[in-house]
């Protein structure tokens, strides 16, 4: 039995040596219960495309055609959030975020002043962070004045989309063990679906199954890293909308979503408690009571910490490299995102904490 009372799955390597983090392998059969749990975003009219980039490009084009010309972007974002609005002559404006990665309402309201009817607000929930009440009120007021609220829920796919958003989407392969897939729901769903072509075959599900075999044997999956990168690049290069693959839809229909959510919450609590107990690292977001994508901390030398963890087969991403066209902006260089997903147990989280302590000494 694990520390949280669950049986240890057979065929898995010892917890002190196995990989933690990196690309998802094919899902453990124990998490495919076949009951088809209600998914948080699964409402009437939801559509699944192959990637979040495809959703964003389709929505950006549809909104441009409606006469929107300004877009408010988060002041901290990945390159893929910028690209759809750089393919047309959008006027880009950036909302500042505080140290806890929460949007500064005054910054957004200043940028919106006088241009609500032509503005799209792209609002993100970093790492599962919940929007504050004053931010939601400000979005509601902007929407009432003609602004279009477009929610990027990629980091909060374990929670329902915000009702204040006109349209919401999430790239699901960032938080779920699916080879592709992004949902879109809300006002523009039907228009996006009308643009979508049939799924384009790709190799991610094959590579994920290869990793599943390696993981179950207790072997390193780093030999597949090039294959993953190549398959990811090919998928992300397709900007024309295509429907999600049947492999991804089949997994989502059978997910034991409640169990996956519970494991994330438990892993977050354990790792958070371990880090808080020894100090030395600032936990950024989100707080307890939400289901996070990662546990994010500030480290004085994030790249060194990342490399030291990788040497112990713990793979923690850094969100995000600075986009090429944002050289003027303040940019956090000290964030590191610790994996807490459904693949891991309490003992795995204590191992991550132990390695962090060692690195910080």
Beta strands, then each sheet from edge to edge (+ up, - down):
strand 1: 20-21
strand 2: 47-49
strand 3: 70-74
strand 4: 91-95
strand 5: 119-124
strand 6: 148-152
strand 7: 167-171
strand 8: 182-186
strand 9: 282-283
strand 10: 295-298
strand 11: 314-315
strand 12: 335-338
sheet 1: 1+ 11+
sheet 2: 2+ 8- 7+ 6+ 5+ 3+ 4+
sheet 3: 9+ 10- 12+
end
